[in-house]
Amino acid sequence: MKGKNGRIEIRVGPLPGSEKIFIEIIDNGIGVQAKRRQDIFKAATALKKEGGAWALILPSRIIEDYHRGKLYLKESHAGKGTTMRIVL
């Protein structure tokens, strides 16, 4: 996140109609470009030109392989931020 006004918010709650829970990590960063969204879970993906570096393959594998959960990009808006969601 650029600047000194970076914000990260974490929300936790039950997943409606399920015994699972969700954890959302929300930031007010630059967002993830649509053309890069498929790449953020690949090894060694770095988006330095856009101002951020993503390395989500390891957390994704830990969540999916060890906790039988799912990590995904819920939404992202250019210049407004990104919401990642974990379902366990």
Secondary structure, 3 states (H helix, E strand, C coil): CCCCCCCEEEEEEECCCCCCEEEEEEECCCCCCHHHCCCCCCCCCCEHHHCECCCCHHHHHHHHHHHCCEEEEEEEECCCEEEEEEEC
